[in-house]
Amino acid sequence: MREEDLHALLQRIPCPLLRLHTTGGMIFEIREPETVFLGRSTVELLLPPNSDQTREAVISLLHIIWVEVISPPP
């Protein structure tokens, strides 16, 4: 996945629900573009808190196989 491609998806208005499918079989959901920080080779996602702990995932763009785009209902 290229940074530019993911950036273009996050810039859609309204931003659709995005599911990132990775080479390891994990799936990460992006519900709000404000929780995403794109780097040149990684994407950092703020995840929902777990037991009052802040969680985040840093994923190499090379490991994102495909992005599922789920448009918001009309």
C-alpha positions as CSV (number, residue, x, y, z in Angstrom):
1,M,0.0,0.0,0.0
2,R,1.3,3.5,-0.8
3,E,0.9,6.4,1.6
4,E,-0.7,8.5,-1.1
5,D,-3.4,5.9,-1.7
6,L,-4.4,5.6,2.0
7,H,-4.2,9.4,2.4
8,A,-6.7,9.8,-0.5
9,L,-9.1,7.4,1.1
10,L,-8.9,9.2,4.5
11,Q,-9.6,12.6,2.7
12,R,-13.0,11.5,1.4
13,I,-16.0,13.4,2.8
14,P,-17.6,11.8,4.6
15,C,-14.8,9.5,5.4
16,P,-15.9,5.9,4.9
17,L,-15.2,3.1,7.4
18,L,-11.9,1.6,6.3
19,R,-10.7,-1.9,7.2
20,L,-7.0,-2.6,6.8
21,H,-6.2,-6.2,6.0
22,T,-2.6,-7.2,6.8
23,T,-0.2,-9.9,5.8
24,G,-0.5,-11.5,9.2
25,G,-4.3,-11.8,8.9
26,M,-5.1,-9.0,11.3
27,I,-7.8,-6.5,10.5
28,F,-7.7,-2.9,11.8
29,E,-10.7,-0.6,11.5
30,I,-10.5,3.1,10.9
31,R,-13.7,4.9,11.9
32,E,-12.3,8.4,12.3
33,P,-9.5,9.8,10.2
34,E,-8.3,11.9,13.2
35,T,-7.1,8.7,14.8
36,V,-4.6,8.0,12.0
37,F,-1.1,9.3,11.5
38,L,0.5,8.5,8.2
39,G,4.2,8.3,7.8
40,R,6.3,7.6,4.7
41,S,6.4,3.9,5.4
42,T,4.1,3.3,8.3
43,V,0.6,4.1,9.5
44,E,0.0,4.7,13.2
45,L,-3.5,4.0,14.5
46,L,-4.9,5.0,17.9
47,L,-6.9,2.0,19.1
48,P,-9.9,2.0,21.6
49,P,-8.6,2.1,25.2
50,N,-8.3,-1.2,27.0
51,S,-8.7,-1.0,30.8
52,D,-7.9,2.7,30.8
53,Q,-4.7,2.2,28.9
54,T,-4.0,4.1,25.7
55,R,-3.3,1.7,22.8
56,E,-1.9,2.2,19.4
57,A,-0.7,0.1,16.4
58,V,2.1,1.0,14.1
59,I,1.8,-0.9,10.8
60,S,4.2,-1.0,7.9
61,L,2.5,0.0,4.7
62,L,4.2,-2.9,3.1
63,H,2.1,-5.3,5.2
64,I,-1.3,-3.8,4.3
65,I,-2.6,-6.2,1.6
66,W,-5.8,-4.5,0.9
67,V,-8.2,-1.9,2.2
68,E,-11.9,-2.6,2.5
69,V,-13.9,0.6,2.0
70,I,-17.4,0.7,3.6
71,S,-19.3,3.8,2.5
72,P,-21.5,5.4,5.2
73,P,-25.2,5.0,4.8
74,P,-27.0,7.8,2.9
